[in-house]
Amino acid sequence: MNMYLFVYDLMQFCGHSWIFTNMIIRFMTFGKDSLADTFHSIGLVMRLCQLLSVLEILHILIGIDKSRLLPRFLQITERIIVLFVVINSQEEVQGKYVVCVLFFLWNLLDVIRYTYNMLARMGIYYLPLTWLNFSLCIPLYPLSVLAKGFAICISLPYFESFGTYSIKLPFPFTLSIYFPYVLKMYLLVLFAGMCFIIRNLFSERMAHLGTGNIKNKRS
């Protein structure tokens, strides 16, 4: 199972590294013009990586990953909902700068996380990388949540105009689901979940970067 998890982390590392490198090269080559085309250039690989991340929930459920289930479940579902439901379904949103910002934050965090995971599978703990993995996420995760919230907000007029995912059931049910209201309610869930996940990030940082743990990893 350790070899399987290593291969999984390696696949994710390769995918996110490609996306991250592609974004940087495109920005250095085309400047601001590359931002509006971010989704069309890397969206397919991004969607594949996020779909693959659903396996992490299964890893926790069957016991081969010792991470906590609820925080990981919330983080994965946040990305799936924003990427597939909000961004992928509205072409007008795909060209917004916030999509580039969101992808940059996601991939920066994931390149570090999967690099740390791969080395940890082999029993290698590089202290600067450990510090980055458990410290950088604390300021960057709230920024990514703000970017998700902003992406949802700018998508609302398009969901209202096109009626995407809004459903009106025929008689005798007389029930209608207005999807912009669903997204507005989800914003509350998103920010409530952020508070819970930040607490979990701090506890993970303390567990891995406490004085005793640092000494053990150095030795």
N, C-alpha and C positions, 0 to 999 in steps of 0.2 A: 504493500500500500504506500510505503514511503516513496518508492520509485514512481508509482502512478502519480502521486501528488507533486513530485518533482517535475515530471513531464507536463502535468497540467500547468504548474507555475511557469515553466519554460515557454509553453505555448502562449500564455497570457502576456508574459514579458516580451516575447517577439512581436506580438500584435500591437501592444501599447507602445513599444519602442519605435515600431515602424510609423505609427500614427504621430507620435511626439516628434520624431525626426522629420517626417514629412511636413508637419505644420511649421517647424522652425525654418526649414529650407525654403518652403514656399513664401514665408513672410520675408526672409532675407532677400529673396529673388524678386518678388512682386510687390512687397510692401503692403499697404493697406488693401490693395486690390485683392489680395489672397484671402482676406478675412471673410468676404461675402461668399466665397466659393468653397469654404472649408467643408461643409457638409457633403457637397457633391464629390469632393476629391477623396475624402476619407470615411464618409458615412457608412459604406458597406462593411469595412473592416471594423469600425466602431460598433456596429450592430452585432456583428459576429462575436466580438469580444464580450459584449454585454450579455448576449444570449448564453454564451459559454459560462459566464459567471454564475448563472442559476445553479450550476453543479455544486457550487460552494455551499448552498443550503443543504443539498443532499449529503455532502461530505460531513456536515455537522450532525445531521439527523442519524446517519449510520455510525457515527462515532469515530471516524478517521481524522476529523479535524476538531480540535478542542476549543475552537472559538465559541463565543456565546451566540446563540441562535438569533435572538430578537434583534440585536443591533445590526448583525450582518444581513438579516432578512430585510430590515428597513432600508439599509443603504442600497441593496440590490434592487428592491422594488421601486425606490425613488428614481433610480437611473432608468429602469425599464419603462416606467410610466412617462417620464419626461422625454426620453429619447423616442420611443415608439408611438406613444399616444399623442404627445404634443408636437414634437419637432417633425417626426417622420410623416405625420398626417397633414401638415400644413406647409406647403411649399413656400409660402410667403414668409414663414418664420425661419426657414432653413438658411436664408441669406442674411439674417441679423447677426450683428457682431457678438451678441451674447452667446450664440452657439459656439463661436470660436473660443470665447473665454471659458465656457463650460467644459469644452473638450480639452482645453489646455490644462485646466485644474484636475480633471479626472485622470488624464494620462500622466501628469507629473506625479500624482499620488500613487498611481498603479505601477509605474515603472519602479519606483522606490520600494513599494510593498512587495511586488513579486520578486525583485532582486533579493530582498531580505529573506523572503520565504524560501527561495531556492537554496541560498547559503545555509539557512537554518536546517533544512532537510539533511544537509551534509554535516551538521554539527559545527558550522563555521559562523562565528558571531563577530562581525567587524563593528567595533564600538561606534564610530561615526555614522555608519549606515543604520545601526540600531537606533541611535539618537534621532536621525532624520526620520526613520519610519514611524517612531512613536511620538515625535514632537511636531513635525511639519504638518501633520494632519489636523492638529488642534486649531491653528488659524485658518488653514486652507479649506477644511470641511465646511465651516460656516459660510465662507465666501462662495463655495459651490452651491450651497443651499440658497443663498441670495440670488445667484445666477439662475438656478432652477425656478425660483419664485418669479423672477423677472421674465424668464422665458414663458412661463404660464400666463403672466399678466398681459404680455404683448400678443399672445395667441388668442386671447378671449374675443377680440373683435372679429377675428376670422372664423372662430367656432360659431359666433352669433350670426355672422353673415351667411355662411355656407351650411349651417345646421349639422355639421359633422358630429356623428355619434349621438345626436339628439334623437330620441325615439318617442313616437306617439302610437300607443297600442290601439288597435281597433276595438269597436264595441264587441263584447260588453265590458271590457276591462276599463276603458276611459282613463287610462294612466299614461302620462307623458313624462319623459325624462329629458330635462333641458341641460345639456352637457356643460355649458358654462357655469351653471350653479354647482355641478359636481366638482369642477376644477376649483371653484372658489372655496368649497368646503375642504377640498384636498390641500389647499394652501395652509389651512389651519393645522391639518394633520402633519404636513411637512415641517412646519416650524415647531410644533410640539415634539415631533420625533427628533428634531435637531437637538433640543435640550437634553433628551435622554441619551442620544448617541455621544454628545460632547462629554457627558458625565462618564460614559463608558470609555471614551478615549483617554480621559485623565486617569481613570483607574488602571487601564492597560499600561499607560506610560509609567505609572508608579510601580506596577508589578514588574516591568522589564528594566526600568532605569533606576530603581531604588538602589541605595548604597550597597546592600548585600548582593543584589543580583549583578551589579556592575563588577564587583570584586570576583564573583564566581566565574563570570564570563571571561574576565581577564586571565584568570588562572587556568 
